[in-house]
């Protein structure tokens, strides 16, 4: 057995050990709501998840904090996050998604952007890969919101073992309300990064910017889905092909040849 092959098998064993240890250690998801655009404003509300894969806001406490901060125009009917921590091997990878519904009442409080951040560490899969893809998919479903209201999403991949720890971020185009009756928007952004380190942290950040003076009693339902997948090195692809039955390999090569013709 060659040294290169021993090295690849060692990586596989380390990946399995990391996956097993991650299942024995539950990670906690955190949800935080800020006043203003980004995380430099005042923290209005924060809570920890009750399980390693979900976090749910106490909307009564959250809306009370909004009102107490002078932002009574804003209220949530639901807000939370889900994940597949510790992740899965390709093609799925690690997934973290934030979801919520915000209602804005005109003339009932000060105007401010509201930033929702959901974050979770301890992802360990996929593993044993040199590089990765980070994808952020954002959606916004406006109802009664005047043109100009917006939702802006960002997804981040971070590794505590790296300096700086945030190794990649992806921000789709801002989803801006048009004032139409059927006012649904979606956008996605993808970035490549290297190195791919584990354990890693995924973060979803959503900035909701709707002015009560022009909201006309509108609402917006939003999602922000952050996904990480790995990019296998060429040697790994060769090993995968070597483990496939010969007819399947030949069939795949023939299909590629026809497609190129």
C-alpha positions as CSV (number, residue, x, y, z in Angstrom):
1,X,0.0,0.0,0.0
2,X,1.4,3.4,-1.0
3,X,2.1,6.2,1.5
4,X,-0.5,8.3,-0.3
5,X,-3.2,5.8,0.1
6,X,-2.3,5.3,3.8
7,X,-2.6,9.1,4.2
8,X,-6.1,9.1,2.7
9,X,-7.2,6.2,4.9
10,X,-5.9,8.0,7.9
11,X,-8.0,11.1,6.9
12,X,-11.1,8.9,6.6
13,X,-10.5,7.4,10.1
14,X,-10.0,10.9,11.6
15,X,-13.3,12.0,9.9
16,X,-15.2,9.1,11.4
17,X,-13.8,9.8,14.9
18,X,-14.7,13.4,14.6
19,X,-18.3,12.5,13.5
20,X,-18.7,10.1,16.4
21,X,-17.4,12.5,19.0
22,X,-19.6,15.3,17.7
23,X,-22.7,13.1,18.2
24,X,-21.8,12.6,21.8
25,X,-21.4,16.4,22.4
26,X,-24.6,18.4,21.8
27,X,-24.0,21.9,20.4
28,X,-26.3,24.8,21.2
29,X,-27.9,27.2,18.7
30,X,-28.1,30.9,19.6
31,X,-30.7,33.4,18.3
32,X,-30.1,37.1,18.9
33,X,-32.1,40.2,17.8
34,X,-30.4,43.6,17.5
35,X,-31.7,47.1,17.0
36,X,-30.1,48.5,13.9
37,X,-28.3,47.2,10.9
38,X,-25.7,44.6,11.9
39,X,-24.5,43.5,15.3
40,X,-23.2,46.8,16.6
41,X,-26.5,48.0,17.9
42,X,-28.3,47.2,21.1
43,X,-29.2,43.6,21.9
44,X,-33.0,43.5,22.2
45,X,-33.4,39.8,22.8
46,X,-31.3,36.6,22.9
47,X,-32.1,32.9,23.6
48,X,-30.4,29.5,23.4
49,X,-31.9,26.5,21.6
50,X,-33.5,23.7,23.6
51,X,-31.8,21.1,21.4
52,X,-28.7,21.0,19.1
53,X,-30.8,21.4,16.0
54,X,-33.5,24.0,16.9
55,X,-33.9,27.4,18.5
56,X,-37.3,29.2,19.0
57,X,-37.9,32.7,20.2
58,X,-40.4,33.4,23.0
59,X,-42.4,35.9,20.8
60,X,-44.1,37.4,23.9
61,X,-40.8,38.2,25.5
62,X,-39.3,39.3,22.2
63,X,-42.2,41.6,21.3
64,X,-42.1,43.0,24.9
65,X,-38.4,43.8,24.4
66,X,-39.2,45.6,21.1
67,X,-41.9,47.6,22.7
68,X,-39.8,48.4,25.8
69,X,-37.0,49.6,23.5
70,X,-39.3,52.1,21.8
71,X,-40.0,49.9,18.7
72,X,-43.6,49.0,19.4
73,X,-44.3,49.2,15.6
74,X,-42.6,45.9,15.2
75,X,-43.8,42.4,16.3
76,X,-42.9,38.8,15.4
77,X,-45.5,36.1,15.1
78,X,-42.7,33.5,15.0
79,X,-38.9,33.4,14.8
80,X,-36.4,30.6,15.0
81,X,-33.7,28.5,13.5
82,X,-33.0,24.9,12.5
83,X,-29.9,23.0,11.5
84,X,-28.6,19.5,10.6
85,X,-25.7,19.7,13.1
86,X,-23.1,18.0,13.0
87,X,-23.8,18.0,9.2
88,X,-23.5,15.2,6.7
89,X,-21.0,14.0,4.1
90,X,-21.3,15.3,0.6
91,X,-23.4,16.3,-1.2
92,X,-25.4,17.7,1.8
93,X,-22.8,19.2,4.1
94,X,-23.8,21.6,7.0
95,X,-27.1,23.5,7.0
96,X,-28.4,26.3,9.2
97,X,-31.6,28.1,8.5
98,X,-33.4,31.1,10.1
99,X,-37.1,31.7,9.6
100,X,-39.5,34.3,10.8
101,X,-42.6,36.5,10.3
102,X,-42.4,40.2,11.1
103,X,-45.4,42.6,11.2
104,X,-45.0,46.4,11.1
105,X,-47.8,48.8,12.2
106,X,-47.5,52.4,11.0
107,X,-47.3,55.3,13.4
108,X,-46.9,53.2,16.6
109,X,-43.2,53.5,17.4
110,X,-39.7,54.5,16.3
111,X,-38.2,53.2,13.0
112,X,-35.2,51.0,13.1
113,X,-33.7,48.1,11.0
114,X,-33.9,44.9,12.9
115,X,-31.1,42.3,12.7
116,X,-31.7,38.6,13.4
117,X,-28.6,36.4,13.9
118,X,-28.8,32.7,14.3
119,X,-25.5,30.9,14.9
120,X,-24.2,27.4,15.9
121,X,-20.8,25.9,16.3
122,X,-19.6,22.3,16.4
123,X,-20.3,21.2,12.8
124,X,-17.9,18.4,11.8
125,X,-19.2,17.2,8.5
126,X,-18.3,17.1,5.7
127,X,-14.7,16.3,6.7
128,X,-11.4,15.4,5.1
129,X,-11.8,17.9,2.3
130,X,-9.4,20.7,1.2
131,X,-11.9,23.3,0.1
132,X,-15.6,24.2,0.3
133,X,-18.6,26.1,-1.1
134,X,-20.6,28.4,1.1
135,X,-24.1,29.2,-0.2
136,X,-26.7,31.7,1.2
137,X,-30.3,31.5,0.0
138,X,-32.7,34.2,1.1
139,X,-36.4,34.6,0.6
140,X,-38.9,37.4,1.4
141,X,-42.7,37.2,1.1
142,X,-44.1,40.7,1.5
143,X,-47.7,41.5,2.3
144,X,-48.8,45.1,2.3
145,X,-45.3,46.5,2.5
146,X,-44.8,49.7,0.5
147,X,-42.1,49.8,-2.1
148,X,-38.6,50.2,-0.6
149,X,-38.9,47.9,2.4
150,X,-36.0,45.4,2.3
151,X,-34.5,42.2,3.6
152,X,-30.8,41.6,3.4
153,X,-29.1,38.3,4.2
154,X,-25.6,37.1,4.9
155,X,-24.2,33.6,5.6
156,X,-20.9,33.0,7.3
157,X,-18.5,30.1,7.7
158,X,-16.0,30.3,10.6
159,X,-13.5,28.0,12.2
160,X,-12.3,28.7,15.7
161,X,-8.9,27.2,14.9
162,X,-8.2,29.9,12.2
163,X,-7.1,33.5,12.4
164,X,-9.3,35.3,11.4
165,X,-11.9,32.8,12.4
166,X,-14.4,33.9,9.7
167,X,-13.1,32.3,6.5
168,X,-16.0,33.0,4.1
169,X,-19.2,35.0,3.8
170,X,-21.9,35.1,1.1
171,X,-24.5,37.9,0.7
172,X,-27.2,37.6,-1.9
173,X,-28.7,40.7,-3.5
174,X,-31.0,42.7,-1.2
175,X,-34.7,41.6,-1.5
176,X,-36.6,44.9,-1.9
177,X,-40.4,45.2,-1.7
178,X,-42.1,46.5,-4.9
179,X,-45.5,47.2,-3.3
180,X,-47.2,44.6,-5.6
181,X,-49.9,42.2,-4.5
182,X,-47.8,39.1,-5.2
183,X,-44.5,40.4,-3.8
184,X,-42.2,37.4,-3.4
185,X,-38.5,37.5,-3.8
186,X,-35.5,35.1,-3.6
187,X,-31.8,35.5,-4.1
188,X,-28.7,33.3,-3.7
189,X,-25.0,33.8,-3.5
190,X,-22.1,31.3,-3.4
191,X,-18.4,31.7,-2.5
192,X,-15.6,29.2,-2.5
193,X,-13.1,29.0,0.4
194,X,-10.0,27.2,1.5
195,X,-8.9,25.7,3.8
196,X,-11.9,23.6,5.0
197,X,-11.5,23.2,8.7
198,X,-13.5,21.4,11.3
199,X,-15.1,21.9,13.7
200,X,-16.8,24.9,12.1
201,X,-19.5,27.5,12.9
202,X,-22.3,28.6,10.6
203,X,-24.1,31.9,11.0
204,X,-27.2,33.4,9.4
205,X,-27.7,37.1,9.6
206,X,-30.9,38.9,8.3
207,X,-31.4,42.6,8.3
208,X,-35.1,43.6,8.1
209,X,-35.5,47.3,7.1
210,X,-39.1,48.4,7.0
211,X,-40.1,52.0,8.0
212,X,-43.4,52.2,10.0
213,X,-44.1,55.5,8.3
214,X,-44.5,53.8,5.0
215,X,-45.3,50.2,5.9
216,X,-49.1,50.6,5.7
217,X,-49.6,47.8,8.2
218,X,-47.5,45.3,6.2
219,X,-45.7,42.1,7.1
220,X,-42.9,40.0,5.7
221,X,-42.1,36.3,6.1
222,X,-38.4,35.5,5.5
223,X,-36.0,32.6,5.4
224,X,-32.2,32.6,5.3
225,X,-30.6,29.3,4.6
226,X,-26.8,28.8,4.9
227,X,-25.2,25.7,3.4
228,X,-21.7,24.4,3.3
229,X,-20.5,21.7,1.0
230,X,-17.0,20.3,0.5
231,X,-14.9,20.1,-2.7
232,X,-13.1,16.7,-2.8
233,X,-9.5,16.6,-3.9
234,X,-8.7,14.8,-7.2
235,X,-7.2,11.8,-5.4
236,X,-10.4,11.3,-3.5
237,X,-12.4,11.3,-6.7
238,X,-10.1,8.6,-8.1
239,X,-10.6,6.4,-5.1
240,X,-14.3,6.8,-5.4
241,X,-14.2,5.7,-9.0
242,X,-11.9,2.8,-8.1
243,X,-14.5,1.5,-5.7
244,X,-17.3,1.6,-8.3
245,X,-18.2,-1.5,-10.4
246,X,-16.4,-1.3,-13.7
247,X,-19.6,-1.1,-15.9
248,X,-20.7,2.0,-14.0
249,X,-17.4,3.7,-14.5
250,X,-17.4,2.8,-18.2
251,X,-21.0,4.1,-18.5
252,X,-20.1,7.3,-16.9
253,X,-17.2,7.9,-19.2
254,X,-19.3,7.2,-22.2
255,X,-21.9,9.7,-21.1
256,X,-19.3,12.4,-20.6
257,X,-17.9,11.6,-24.1
258,X,-21.4,11.9,-25.7
259,X,-22.0,15.2,-23.8
260,X,-18.7,16.6,-25.1
261,X,-19.4,15.6,-28.7
